[in-house]
Amino acid sequence: MSIQLEPRSRLDRDGRREAILDAAAEVFLEQGFAASSMNEIAARVGGSKGTLYNYFKSKEALFAAYIARHCAFQQRAMDDLLASGGDIRDVLDAVGRTYLEISVAPFGLRNFVLVVSEAWRAPEIGRAFYDAGPRRGLEKLAAFMAQASADGRLKPCDPEVAAAQFVALCQNRLLKACLTNARPSPTAEEIADEVAAAVKTFLAAFGV
């Protein structure tokens, strides 16, 4: 079975480590965490299990590194958009579309399901994902909201509440439907329409 992986983030210059993480992503998504083995991951890389342990002391450590890389890739995409400045509607539209595209992409959905299912067995993995991904993303979006409020592009607001509400407006309906396999992956046009409606609603409450 072929798994579509995210574009490699190139966060680590050690190509061998990146190759291990690529192979681990394939195995984790195909088999789930519990059923995956270091032997299988080593076979995908084309090396020995001992080589894996030179980089990661356990399967849990490898899984944590996989999560960290996945979240870092997403955060970097958001950072570029939030730093762009410009018209508040344009920035929110770009941020919302990027967020929703990542959330409902087949890789994003499978990764989310994988982490949530593992979080019940190992809560520290769920917390690591939440801290590196959703929580950090909301913090950065809240900082953007605070600055936009300070410079007059938004009304005075609680930036953390505003950030959470904007994300919810963008992703709630399509994400739930996609997670439950109740509908096919949305098209680019559907994502654009969903986010445009979210931005309109958000600015009706927080716009100046």
CNS distance restraints for C-alpha pairs under 8 A (distance, minus, plus):
assign (resid   1 and name CA) (resid  30 and name CA) 7.69 0.50 0.50
assign (resid   3 and name CA) (resid  26 and name CA) 6.33 0.50 0.50
assign (resid   3 and name CA) (resid  29 and name CA) 7.60 0.50 0.50
assign (resid   3 and name CA) (resid  30 and name CA) 7.54 0.50 0.50
assign (resid   3 and name CA) (resid 107 and name CA) 7.84 0.50 0.50
assign (resid   4 and name CA) (resid 106 and name CA) 7.64 0.50 0.50
assign (resid   4 and name CA) (resid 107 and name CA) 6.31 0.50 0.50
assign (resid   5 and name CA) (resid  25 and name CA) 7.68 0.50 0.50
assign (resid   5 and name CA) (resid  26 and name CA) 7.68 0.50 0.50
assign (resid   5 and name CA) (resid 107 and name CA) 6.17 0.50 0.50
assign (resid   6 and name CA) (resid  70 and name CA) 7.88 0.50 0.50
assign (resid   6 and name CA) (resid 107 and name CA) 6.79 0.50 0.50
assign (resid   8 and name CA) (resid  73 and name CA) 7.91 0.50 0.50
assign (resid   9 and name CA) (resid  69 and name CA) 7.21 0.50 0.50
assign (resid   9 and name CA) (resid  72 and name CA) 7.73 0.50 0.50
assign (resid   9 and name CA) (resid  73 and name CA) 5.41 0.50 0.50
assign (resid  10 and name CA) (resid  18 and name CA) 7.80 0.50 0.50
assign (resid  11 and name CA) (resid  69 and name CA) 7.51 0.50 0.50
assign (resid  12 and name CA) (resid  17 and name CA) 7.63 0.50 0.50
assign (resid  12 and name CA) (resid  18 and name CA) 6.90 0.50 0.50
assign (resid  14 and name CA) (resid  18 and name CA) 6.49 0.50 0.50
assign (resid  15 and name CA) (resid  19 and name CA) 6.11 0.50 0.50
assign (resid  16 and name CA) (resid  20 and name CA) 6.28 0.50 0.50
assign (resid  17 and name CA) (resid  21 and name CA) 6.32 0.50 0.50
assign (resid  17 and name CA) (resid  55 and name CA) 6.92 0.50 0.50
assign (resid  18 and name CA) (resid  22 and name CA) 6.14 0.50 0.50
assign (resid  19 and name CA) (resid  23 and name CA) 6.22 0.50 0.50
assign (resid  19 and name CA) (resid  45 and name CA) 6.50 0.50 0.50
assign (resid  20 and name CA) (resid  24 and name CA) 6.01 0.50 0.50
assign (resid  20 and name CA) (resid  41 and name CA) 7.31 0.50 0.50
assign (resid  20 and name CA) (resid  42 and name CA) 7.59 0.50 0.50
assign (resid  20 and name CA) (resid  45 and name CA) 6.01 0.50 0.50
assign (resid  20 and name CA) (resid  52 and name CA) 7.28 0.50 0.50
assign (resid  21 and name CA) (resid  25 and name CA) 6.07 0.50 0.50
assign (resid  21 and name CA) (resid  62 and name CA) 7.50 0.50 0.50
assign (resid  21 and name CA) (resid  65 and name CA) 7.66 0.50 0.50
assign (resid  21 and name CA) (resid  66 and name CA) 5.94 0.50 0.50
assign (resid  22 and name CA) (resid  26 and name CA) 6.55 0.50 0.50
assign (resid  23 and name CA) (resid  27 and name CA) 6.36 0.50 0.50
assign (resid  23 and name CA) (resid  41 and name CA) 5.82 0.50 0.50
assign (resid  23 and name CA) (resid  42 and name CA) 7.97 0.50 0.50
assign (resid  23 and name CA) (resid  44 and name CA) 5.76 0.50 0.50
assign (resid  23 and name CA) (resid  45 and name CA) 6.02 0.50 0.50
assign (resid  24 and name CA) (resid  28 and name CA) 5.90 0.50 0.50
assign (resid  24 and name CA) (resid  41 and name CA) 5.61 0.50 0.50
assign (resid  24 and name CA) (resid  62 and name CA) 7.66 0.50 0.50
assign (resid  24 and name CA) (resid  63 and name CA) 7.68 0.50 0.50
assign (resid  24 and name CA) (resid  66 and name CA) 7.43 0.50 0.50
assign (resid  25 and name CA) (resid  29 and name CA) 6.05 0.50 0.50
assign (resid  25 and name CA) (resid  66 and name CA) 6.83 0.50 0.50
assign (resid  26 and name CA) (resid  30 and name CA) 6.08 0.50 0.50
assign (resid  27 and name CA) (resid  31 and name CA) 5.80 0.50 0.50
assign (resid  27 and name CA) (resid  32 and name CA) 7.36 0.50 0.50
assign (resid  27 and name CA) (resid  36 and name CA) 6.29 0.50 0.50
assign (resid  27 and name CA) (resid  40 and name CA) 7.47 0.50 0.50
assign (resid  27 and name CA) (resid  41 and name CA) 6.51 0.50 0.50
assign (resid  28 and name CA) (resid  32 and name CA) 4.75 0.50 0.50
assign (resid  28 and name CA) (resid  33 and name CA) 5.27 0.50 0.50
assign (resid  28 and name CA) (resid  36 and name CA) 6.08 0.50 0.50
assign (resid  28 and name CA) (resid 114 and name CA) 7.82 0.50 0.50
assign (resid  29 and name CA) (resid  33 and name CA) 7.90 0.50 0.50
assign (resid  29 and name CA) (resid 110 and name CA) 6.76 0.50 0.50
assign (resid  29 and name CA) (resid 111 and name CA) 6.91 0.50 0.50
assign (resid  29 and name CA) (resid 114 and name CA) 6.96 0.50 0.50
assign (resid  31 and name CA) (resid  35 and name CA) 5.68 0.50 0.50
assign (resid  31 and name CA) (resid  36 and name CA) 5.76 0.50 0.50
assign (resid  32 and name CA) (resid  36 and name CA) 6.17 0.50 0.50
assign (resid  32 and name CA) (resid 114 and name CA) 6.47 0.50 0.50
assign (resid  33 and name CA) (resid  63 and name CA) 7.97 0.50 0.50
assign (resid  33 and name CA) (resid 114 and name CA) 7.45 0.50 0.50
assign (resid  33 and name CA) (resid 118 and name CA) 6.95 0.50 0.50
assign (resid  36 and name CA) (resid  40 and name CA) 7.07 0.50 0.50
assign (resid  36 and name CA) (resid  41 and name CA) 7.85 0.50 0.50
assign (resid  37 and name CA) (resid  41 and name CA) 6.48 0.50 0.50
assign (resid  37 and name CA) (resid  59 and name CA) 7.55 0.50 0.50
assign (resid  38 and name CA) (resid  42 and name CA) 6.00 0.50 0.50
assign (resid  38 and name CA) (resid  49 and name CA) 6.22 0.50 0.50
assign (resid  38 and name CA) (resid  52 and name CA) 7.50 0.50 0.50
assign (resid  38 and name CA) (resid  59 and name CA) 6.55 0.50 0.50
assign (resid  39 and name CA) (resid  43 and name CA) 6.18 0.50 0.50
assign (resid  39 and name CA) (resid  48 and name CA) 7.64 0.50 0.50
assign (resid  39 and name CA) (resid  49 and name CA) 5.70 0.50 0.50
assign (resid  40 and name CA) (resid  44 and name CA) 6.35 0.50 0.50
assign (resid  41 and name CA) (resid  45 and name CA) 6.36 0.50 0.50
assign (resid  42 and name CA) (resid  46 and name CA) 6.03 0.50 0.50
assign (resid  42 and name CA) (resid  47 and name CA) 5.36 0.50 0.50
assign (resid  42 and name CA) (resid  48 and name CA) 5.50 0.50 0.50
assign (resid  42 and name CA) (resid  49 and name CA) 5.32 0.50 0.50
assign (resid  42 and name CA) (resid  51 and name CA) 7.82 0.50 0.50
assign (resid  42 and name CA) (resid  52 and name CA) 6.72 0.50 0.50
assign (resid  43 and name CA) (resid  47 and name CA) 6.19 0.50 0.50
assign (resid  43 and name CA) (resid  48 and name CA) 7.19 0.50 0.50
assign (resid  47 and name CA) (resid  51 and name CA) 6.64 0.50 0.50
assign (resid  48 and name CA) (resid  52 and name CA) 7.03 0.50 0.50
assign (resid  49 and name CA) (resid  53 and name CA) 6.57 0.50 0.50
assign (resid  50 and name CA) (resid  54 and name CA) 6.43 0.50 0.50
assign (resid  51 and name CA) (resid  55 and name CA) 7.00 0.50 0.50
assign (resid  52 and name CA) (resid  56 and name CA) 5.97 0.50 0.50
assign (resid  52 and name CA) (resid  57 and name CA) 7.95 0.50 0.50
assign (resid  53 and name CA) (resid  57 and name CA) 5.06 0.50 0.50
assign (resid  53 and name CA) (resid  58 and name CA) 6.77 0.50 0.50
assign (resid  56 and name CA) (resid  61 and name CA) 5.76 0.50 0.50
assign (resid  56 and name CA) (resid  62 and name CA) 5.55 0.50 0.50
assign (resid  57 and name CA) (resid  61 and name CA) 6.24 0.50 0.50
assign (resid  57 and name CA) (resid  62 and name CA) 7.69 0.50 0.50
assign (resid  58 and name CA) (resid  62 and name CA) 6.35 0.50 0.50
assign (resid  59 and name CA) (resid  63 and name CA) 6.11 0.50 0.50
assign (resid  60 and name CA) (resid  64 and name CA) 6.14 0.50 0.50
assign (resid  61 and name CA) (resid  65 and name CA) 6.25 0.50 0.50
assign (resid  62 and name CA) (resid  66 and name CA) 6.18 0.50 0.50
assign (resid  63 and name CA) (resid  67 and name CA) 6.26 0.50 0.50
assign (resid  64 and name CA) (resid  68 and name CA) 6.19 0.50 0.50
assign (resid  64 and name CA) (resid 125 and name CA) 6.77 0.50 0.50
assign (resid  64 and name CA) (resid 128 and name CA) 7.40 0.50 0.50
assign (resid  65 and name CA) (resid  69 and name CA) 6.18 0.50 0.50
assign (resid  66 and name CA) (resid  70 and name CA) 6.23 0.50 0.50
assign (resid  67 and name CA) (resid  71 and name CA) 6.18 0.50 0.50
assign (resid  67 and name CA) (resid 128 and name CA) 7.91 0.50 0.50
assign (resid  67 and name CA) (resid 129 and name CA) 6.20 0.50 0.50
assign (resid  68 and name CA) (resid  72 and name CA) 6.03 0.50 0.50
assign (resid  68 and name CA) (resid 128 and name CA) 7.99 0.50 0.50
assign (resid  68 and name CA) (resid 129 and name CA) 7.22 0.50 0.50
assign (resid  68 and name CA) (resid 132 and name CA) 6.51 0.50 0.50
assign (resid  69 and name CA) (resid  73 and name CA) 6.24 0.50 0.50
assign (resid  70 and name CA) (resid  74 and name CA) 6.67 0.50 0.50
assign (resid  71 and name CA) (resid  75 and name CA) 6.13 0.50 0.50
assign (resid  71 and name CA) (resid 129 and name CA) 7.49 0.50 0.50
assign (resid  71 and name CA) (resid 132 and name CA) 6.00 0.50 0.50
assign (resid  71 and name CA) (resid 133 and name CA) 5.02 0.50 0.50
assign (resid  72 and name CA) (resid  76 and name CA) 6.12 0.50 0.50
assign (resid  72 and name CA) (resid 132 and name CA) 7.49 0.50 0.50
assign (resid  72 and name CA) (resid 133 and name CA) 7.61 0.50 0.50
assign (resid  73 and name CA) (resid  77 and name CA) 6.59 0.50 0.50
assign (resid  74 and name CA) (resid  78 and name CA) 6.50 0.50 0.50
assign (resid  74 and name CA) (resid 102 and name CA) 7.63 0.50 0.50
assign (resid  74 and name CA) (resid 133 and name CA) 7.80 0.50 0.50
assign (resid  75 and name CA) (resid  79 and name CA) 6.02 0.50 0.50
assign (resid  75 and name CA) (resid 133 and name CA) 7.29 0.50 0.50
assign (resid  75 and name CA) (resid 136 and name CA) 7.98 0.50 0.50
assign (resid  75 and name CA) (resid 137 and name CA) 6.54 0.50 0.50
assign (resid  76 and name CA) (resid  80 and name CA) 6.45 0.50 0.50
assign (resid  77 and name CA) (resid  81 and name CA) 6.86 0.50 0.50
assign (resid  77 and name CA) (resid  98 and name CA) 7.88 0.50 0.50
assign (resid  78 and name CA) (resid  82 and name CA) 6.18 0.50 0.50
assign (resid  78 and name CA) (resid  95 and name CA) 6.64 0.50 0.50
assign (resid  78 and name CA) (resid  98 and name CA) 7.50 0.50 0.50
assign (resid  78 and name CA) (resid  99 and name CA) 7.77 0.50 0.50
assign (resid  78 and name CA) (resid 137 and name CA) 7.81 0.50 0.50
assign (resid  79 and name CA) (resid  83 and name CA) 6.09 0.50 0.50
assign (resid  79 and name CA) (resid 140 and name CA) 7.87 0.50 0.50
assign (resid  80 and name CA) (resid  84 and name CA) 6.41 0.50 0.50
assign (resid  81 and name CA) (resid  85 and name CA) 7.96 0.50 0.50
assign (resid  81 and name CA) (resid  91 and name CA) 6.85 0.50 0.50
assign (resid  81 and name CA) (resid  94 and name CA) 7.00 0.50 0.50
assign (resid  81 and name CA) (resid  95 and name CA) 6.29 0.50 0.50
assign (resid  82 and name CA) (resid  91 and name CA) 7.03 0.50 0.50
assign (resid  82 and name CA) (resid  95 and name CA) 7.32 0.50 0.50
assign (resid  82 and name CA) (resid 141 and name CA) 7.44 0.50 0.50
assign (resid  82 and name CA) (resid 144 and name CA) 6.65 0.50 0.50
assign (resid  84 and name CA) (resid  91 and name CA) 7.52 0.50 0.50
assign (resid  85 and name CA) (resid  91 and name CA) 7.00 0.50 0.50
assign (resid  86 and name CA) (resid  90 and name CA) 7.29 0.50 0.50
assign (resid  86 and name CA) (resid  91 and name CA) 6.84 0.50 0.50
assign (resid  87 and name CA) (resid  91 and name CA) 6.33 0.50 0.50
assign (resid  88 and name CA) (resid  92 and name CA) 6.06 0.50 0.50
assign (resid  88 and name CA) (resid 148 and name CA) 7.72 0.50 0.50
assign (resid  88 and name CA) (resid 153 and name CA) 6.40 0.50 0.50
assign (resid  89 and name CA) (resid  93 and name CA) 6.02 0.50 0.50
assign (resid  89 and name CA) (resid 199 and name CA) 6.95 0.50 0.50
assign (resid  89 and name CA) (resid 203 and name CA) 7.96 0.50 0.50
assign (resid  90 and name CA) (resid  94 and name CA) 6.20 0.50 0.50
assign (resid  91 and name CA) (resid  95 and name CA) 6.08 0.50 0.50
assign (resid  92 and name CA) (resid  96 and name CA) 5.85 0.50 0.50
assign (resid  92 and name CA) (resid 199 and name CA) 6.59 0.50 0.50
assign (resid  93 and name CA) (resid  97 and name CA) 6.10 0.50 0.50
assign (resid  93 and name CA) (resid 195 and name CA) 6.35 0.50 0.50
assign (resid  93 and name CA) (resid 196 and name CA) 6.52 0.50 0.50
assign (resid  93 and name CA) (resid 199 and name CA) 6.46 0.50 0.50
assign (resid  94 and name CA) (resid  98 and name CA) 6.15 0.50 0.50
assign (resid  95 and name CA) (resid  99 and name CA) 6.03 0.50 0.50
assign (resid  96 and name CA) (resid 100 and name CA) 6.04 0.50 0.50
assign (resid  96 and name CA) (resid 167 and name CA) 7.27 0.50 0.50
assign (resid  96 and name CA) (resid 170 and name CA) 6.06 0.50 0.50
assign (resid  96 and name CA) (resid 195 and name CA) 5.79 0.50 0.50
assign (resid  97 and name CA) (resid 101 and name CA) 5.90 0.50 0.50
assign (resid  97 and name CA) (resid 170 and name CA) 7.99 0.50 0.50
assign (resid  97 and name CA) (resid 191 and name CA) 6.45 0.50 0.50
assign (resid  97 and name CA) (resid 192 and name CA) 6.32 0.50 0.50
assign (resid  97 and name CA) (resid 195 and name CA) 6.08 0.50 0.50
assign (resid  98 and name CA) (resid 102 and name CA) 6.19 0.50 0.50
assign (resid  99 and name CA) (resid 103 and name CA) 6.15 0.50 0.50
assign (resid  99 and name CA) (resid 171 and name CA) 7.92 0.50 0.50
assign (resid 100 and name CA) (resid 104 and name CA) 6.10 0.50 0.50
assign (resid 100 and name CA) (resid 170 and name CA) 6.67 0.50 0.50
assign (resid 100 and name CA) (resid 171 and name CA) 5.79 0.50 0.50
assign (resid 100 and name CA) (resid 175 and name CA) 7.95 0.50 0.50
assign (resid 100 and name CA) (resid 191 and name CA) 6.99 0.50 0.50
assign (resid 101 and name CA) (resid 105 and name CA) 5.90 0.50 0.50
assign (resid 101 and name CA) (resid 191 and name CA) 7.20 0.50 0.50
assign (resid 102 and name CA) (resid 108 and name CA) 5.90 0.50 0.50
assign (resid 103 and name CA) (resid 108 and name CA) 5.34 0.50 0.50
assign (resid 103 and name CA) (resid 109 and name CA) 6.38 0.50 0.50
assign (resid 103 and name CA) (resid 171 and name CA) 7.61 0.50 0.50
assign (resid 103 and name CA) (resid 175 and name CA) 6.84 0.50 0.50
assign (resid 104 and name CA) (resid 108 and name CA) 6.16 0.50 0.50
assign (resid 104 and name CA) (resid 109 and name CA) 5.83 0.50 0.50
assign (resid 104 and name CA) (resid 174 and name CA) 7.46 0.50 0.50
assign (resid 104 and name CA) (resid 175 and name CA) 5.91 0.50 0.50
assign (resid 104 and name CA) (resid 178 and name CA) 6.53 0.50 0.50
assign (resid 104 and name CA) (resid 179 and name CA) 7.93 0.50 0.50
assign (resid 104 and name CA) (resid 185 and name CA) 6.78 0.50 0.50
assign (resid 104 and name CA) (resid 186 and name CA) 7.65 0.50 0.50
assign (resid 105 and name CA) (resid 109 and name CA) 6.16 0.50 0.50
assign (resid 105 and name CA) (resid 185 and name CA) 7.10 0.50 0.50
assign (resid 106 and name CA) (resid 110 and name CA) 6.15 0.50 0.50
assign (resid 106 and name CA) (resid 185 and name CA) 7.65 0.50 0.50
assign (resid 107 and name CA) (resid 111 and name CA) 5.99 0.50 0.50
assign (resid 108 and name CA) (resid 112 and name CA) 6.09 0.50 0.50
assign (resid 109 and name CA) (resid 113 and name CA) 6.24 0.50 0.50
assign (resid 109 and name CA) (resid 178 and name CA) 7.69 0.50 0.50
assign (resid 109 and name CA) (resid 179 and name CA) 6.37 0.50 0.50
assign (resid 110 and name CA) (resid 114 and name CA) 6.07 0.50 0.50
assign (resid 111 and name CA) (resid 115 and name CA) 6.22 0.50 0.50
assign (resid 112 and name CA) (resid 116 and name CA) 6.10 0.50 0.50
assign (resid 113 and name CA) (resid 117 and name CA) 6.04 0.50 0.50
assign (resid 113 and name CA) (resid 179 and name CA) 7.92 0.50 0.50
assign (resid 114 and name CA) (resid 118 and name CA) 6.25 0.50 0.50
assign (resid 115 and name CA) (resid 119 and name CA) 5.96 0.50 0.50
assign (resid 115 and name CA) (resid 125 and name CA) 7.35 0.50 0.50
assign (resid 115 and name CA) (resid 126 and name CA) 6.30 0.50 0.50
assign (resid 115 and name CA) (resid 129 and name CA) 7.47 0.50 0.50
assign (resid 116 and name CA) (resid 120 and name CA) 6.97 0.50 0.50
assign (resid 116 and name CA) (resid 126 and name CA) 6.54 0.50 0.50
assign (resid 117 and name CA) (resid 121 and name CA) 7.58 0.50 0.50
assign (resid 118 and name CA) (resid 122 and name CA) 6.06 0.50 0.50
assign (resid 118 and name CA) (resid 123 and name CA) 7.76 0.50 0.50
assign (resid 118 and name CA) (resid 125 and name CA) 7.22 0.50 0.50
assign (resid 118 and name CA) (resid 126 and name CA) 7.26 0.50 0.50
assign (resid 119 and name CA) (resid 123 and name CA) 4.60 0.50 0.50
assign (resid 119 and name CA) (resid 124 and name CA) 7.08 0.50 0.50
assign (resid 119 and name CA) (resid 125 and name CA) 5.68 0.50 0.50
assign (resid 119 and name CA) (resid 126 and name CA) 4.43 0.50 0.50
assign (resid 119 and name CA) (resid 127 and name CA) 7.79 0.50 0.50
assign (resid 120 and name CA) (resid 126 and name CA) 7.87 0.50 0.50
assign (resid 122 and name CA) (resid 126 and name CA) 7.12 0.50 0.50
assign (resid 123 and name CA) (resid 127 and name CA) 6.22 0.50 0.50
assign (resid 124 and name CA) (resid 128 and name CA) 6.01 0.50 0.50
assign (resid 125 and name CA) (resid 129 and name CA) 6.25 0.50 0.50
assign (resid 126 and name CA) (resid 130 and name CA) 6.14 0.50 0.50
assign (resid 127 and name CA) (resid 131 and name CA) 5.93 0.50 0.50
assign (resid 128 and name CA) (resid 132 and name CA) 6.02 0.50 0.50
assign (resid 129 and name CA) (resid 133 and name CA) 5.69 0.50 0.50
assign (resid 129 and name CA) (resid 134 and name CA) 7.67 0.50 0.50
assign (resid 130 and name CA) (resid 134 and name CA) 5.21 0.50 0.50
assign (resid 130 and name CA) (resid 135 and name CA) 5.70 0.50 0.50
assign (resid 130 and name CA) (resid 136 and name CA) 7.94 0.50 0.50
assign (resid 131 and name CA) (resid 135 and name CA) 5.01 0.50 0.50
assign (resid 131 and name CA) (resid 136 and name CA) 6.01 0.50 0.50
assign (resid 132 and name CA) (resid 136 and name CA) 5.73 0.50 0.50
assign (resid 133 and name CA) (resid 137 and name CA) 5.96 0.50 0.50
assign (resid 134 and name CA) (resid 138 and name CA) 6.12 0.50 0.50
assign (resid 135 and name CA) (resid 139 and name CA) 6.20 0.50 0.50
assign (resid 136 and name CA) (resid 140 and name CA) 6.28 0.50 0.50
assign (resid 137 and name CA) (resid 141 and name CA) 6.16 0.50 0.50
assign (resid 138 and name CA) (resid 142 and name CA) 5.88 0.50 0.50
assign (resid 138 and name CA) (resid 160 and name CA) 7.23 0.50 0.50
assign (resid 138 and name CA) (resid 163 and name CA) 6.18 0.50 0.50
assign (resid 138 and name CA) (resid 164 and name CA) 6.63 0.50 0.50
assign (resid 139 and name CA) (resid 143 and name CA) 6.22 0.50 0.50
assign (resid 139 and name CA) (resid 160 and name CA) 7.13 0.50 0.50
assign (resid 140 and name CA) (resid 144 and name CA) 6.35 0.50 0.50
assign (resid 141 and name CA) (resid 145 and name CA) 6.20 0.50 0.50
assign (resid 141 and name CA) (resid 163 and name CA) 5.75 0.50 0.50
assign (resid 142 and name CA) (resid 146 and name CA) 6.10 0.50 0.50
assign (resid 142 and name CA) (resid 159 and name CA) 4.78 0.50 0.50
assign (resid 142 and name CA) (resid 160 and name CA) 4.92 0.50 0.50
assign (resid 142 and name CA) (resid 161 and name CA) 7.94 0.50 0.50
assign (resid 142 and name CA) (resid 162 and name CA) 7.17 0.50 0.50
assign (resid 142 and name CA) (resid 163 and name CA) 5.15 0.50 0.50
assign (resid 143 and name CA) (resid 147 and name CA) 6.29 0.50 0.50
assign (resid 143 and name CA) (resid 159 and name CA) 6.99 0.50 0.50
assign (resid 144 and name CA) (resid 148 and name CA) 6.11 0.50 0.50
assign (resid 145 and name CA) (resid 149 and name CA) 6.06 0.50 0.50
assign (resid 145 and name CA) (resid 154 and name CA) 7.51 0.50 0.50
assign (resid 145 and name CA) (resid 159 and name CA) 5.28 0.50 0.50
assign (resid 145 and name CA) (resid 162 and name CA) 7.21 0.50 0.50
assign (resid 145 and name CA) (resid 163 and name CA) 6.82 0.50 0.50
assign (resid 146 and name CA) (resid 150 and name CA) 6.15 0.50 0.50
assign (resid 146 and name CA) (resid 157 and name CA) 7.71 0.50 0.50
assign (resid 146 and name CA) (resid 158 and name CA) 7.78 0.50 0.50
assign (resid 146 and name CA) (resid 159 and name CA) 5.28 0.50 0.50
assign (resid 147 and name CA) (resid 151 and name CA) 6.17 0.50 0.50
assign (resid 148 and name CA) (resid 152 and name CA) 6.14 0.50 0.50
assign (resid 148 and name CA) (resid 153 and name CA) 4.97 0.50 0.50
assign (resid 148 and name CA) (resid 154 and name CA) 5.50 0.50 0.50
assign (resid 149 and name CA) (resid 153 and name CA) 5.73 0.50 0.50
assign (resid 149 and name CA) (resid 154 and name CA) 4.38 0.50 0.50
assign (resid 149 and name CA) (resid 155 and name CA) 5.49 0.50 0.50
assign (resid 149 and name CA) (resid 156 and name CA) 5.34 0.50 0.50
assign (resid 149 and name CA) (resid 157 and name CA) 7.03 0.50 0.50
assign (resid 150 and name CA) (resid 154 and name CA) 7.75 0.50 0.50
assign (resid 150 and name CA) (resid 156 and name CA) 7.40 0.50 0.50
assign (resid 152 and name CA) (resid 208 and name CA) 7.45 0.50 0.50
assign (resid 153 and name CA) (resid 207 and name CA) 6.95 0.50 0.50
assign (resid 153 and name CA) (resid 208 and name CA) 6.47 0.50 0.50
assign (resid 154 and name CA) (resid 203 and name CA) 7.99 0.50 0.50
assign (resid 154 and name CA) (resid 206 and name CA) 5.64 0.50 0.50
assign (resid 154 and name CA) (resid 207 and name CA) 4.88 0.50 0.50
assign (resid 154 and name CA) (resid 208 and name CA) 5.58 0.50 0.50
assign (resid 155 and name CA) (resid 206 and name CA) 5.27 0.50 0.50
assign (resid 155 and name CA) (resid 207 and name CA) 5.88 0.50 0.50
assign (resid 155 and name CA) (resid 208 and name CA) 5.75 0.50 0.50
assign (resid 156 and name CA) (resid 206 and name CA) 7.87 0.50 0.50
assign (resid 157 and name CA) (resid 161 and name CA) 7.98 0.50 0.50
assign (resid 157 and name CA) (resid 162 and name CA) 6.97 0.50 0.50
assign (resid 157 and name CA) (resid 206 and name CA) 7.50 0.50 0.50
assign (resid 158 and name CA) (resid 162 and name CA) 6.17 0.50 0.50
assign (resid 159 and name CA) (resid 163 and name CA) 5.96 0.50 0.50
assign (resid 160 and name CA) (resid 164 and name CA) 6.25 0.50 0.50
assign (resid 161 and name CA) (resid 165 and name CA) 6.11 0.50 0.50
assign (resid 162 and name CA) (resid 166 and name CA) 6.13 0.50 0.50
assign (resid 163 and name CA) (resid 167 and name CA) 6.33 0.50 0.50
assign (resid 164 and name CA) (resid 168 and name CA) 6.19 0.50 0.50
assign (resid 165 and name CA) (resid 169 and name CA) 6.13 0.50 0.50
assign (resid 165 and name CA) (resid 202 and name CA) 7.95 0.50 0.50
assign (resid 166 and name CA) (resid 170 and name CA) 6.34 0.50 0.50
assign (resid 166 and name CA) (resid 198 and name CA) 7.12 0.50 0.50
assign (resid 166 and name CA) (resid 199 and name CA) 7.63 0.50 0.50
assign (resid 166 and name CA) (resid 202 and name CA) 6.38 0.50 0.50
assign (resid 167 and name CA) (resid 171 and name CA) 6.18 0.50 0.50
assign (resid 167 and name CA) (resid 172 and name CA) 7.98 0.50 0.50
assign (resid 168 and name CA) (resid 172 and name CA) 5.27 0.50 0.50
assign (resid 169 and name CA) (resid 195 and name CA) 7.88 0.50 0.50
assign (resid 169 and name CA) (resid 198 and name CA) 5.16 0.50 0.50
assign (resid 169 and name CA) (resid 202 and name CA) 7.83 0.50 0.50
assign (resid 170 and name CA) (resid 194 and name CA) 6.60 0.50 0.50
assign (resid 170 and name CA) (resid 195 and name CA) 5.37 0.50 0.50
assign (resid 170 and name CA) (resid 198 and name CA) 5.45 0.50 0.50
assign (resid 170 and name CA) (resid 199 and name CA) 7.99 0.50 0.50
assign (resid 171 and name CA) (resid 175 and name CA) 5.47 0.50 0.50
assign (resid 172 and name CA) (resid 176 and name CA) 6.21 0.50 0.50
assign (resid 173 and name CA) (resid 177 and name CA) 6.47 0.50 0.50
assign (resid 174 and name CA) (resid 178 and name CA) 6.08 0.50 0.50
assign (resid 174 and name CA) (resid 186 and name CA) 7.69 0.50 0.50
assign (resid 175 and name CA) (resid 179 and name CA) 5.94 0.50 0.50
assign (resid 176 and name CA) (resid 180 and name CA) 6.26 0.50 0.50
assign (resid 177 and name CA) (resid 181 and name CA) 6.20 0.50 0.50
assign (resid 177 and name CA) (resid 182 and name CA) 5.07 0.50 0.50
assign (resid 177 and name CA) (resid 183 and name CA) 5.90 0.50 0.50
assign (resid 178 and name CA) (resid 182 and name CA) 6.01 0.50 0.50
assign (resid 178 and name CA) (resid 183 and name CA) 5.78 0.50 0.50
assign (resid 178 and name CA) (resid 184 and name CA) 6.74 0.50 0.50
assign (resid 178 and name CA) (resid 185 and name CA) 6.57 0.50 0.50
assign (resid 186 and name CA) (resid 190 and name CA) 5.76 0.50 0.50
assign (resid 186 and name CA) (resid 191 and name CA) 6.36 0.50 0.50
assign (resid 187 and name CA) (resid 191 and name CA) 6.26 0.50 0.50
assign (resid 188 and name CA) (resid 192 and name CA) 6.13 0.50 0.50
assign (resid 189 and name CA) (resid 193 and name CA) 6.15 0.50 0.50
assign (resid 190 and name CA) (resid 194 and name CA) 6.10 0.50 0.50
assign (resid 191 and name CA) (resid 195 and name CA) 6.16 0.50 0.50
assign (resid 192 and name CA) (resid 196 and name CA) 6.00 0.50 0.50
assign (resid 193 and name CA) (resid 197 and name CA) 6.26 0.50 0.50
assign (resid 194 and name CA) (resid 198 and name CA) 6.32 0.50 0.50
assign (resid 195 and name CA) (resid 199 and name CA) 6.06 0.50 0.50
assign (resid 196 and name CA) (resid 200 and name CA) 6.16 0.50 0.50
assign (resid 197 and name CA) (resid 201 and name CA) 6.22 0.50 0.50
assign (resid 198 and name CA) (resid 202 and name CA) 6.02 0.50 0.50
assign (resid 199 and name CA) (resid 203 and name CA) 5.99 0.50 0.50
assign (resid 200 and name CA) (resid 204 and name CA) 6.16 0.50 0.50
assign (resid 201 and name CA) (resid 205 and name CA) 6.72 0.50 0.50
assign (resid 202 and name CA) (resid 206 and name CA) 6.06 0.50 0.50
assign (resid 202 and name CA) (resid 207 and name CA) 7.38 0.50 0.50
assign (resid 203 and name CA) (resid 207 and name CA) 4.14 0.50 0.50
assign (resid 203 and name CA) (resid 208 and name CA) 7.74 0.50 0.50
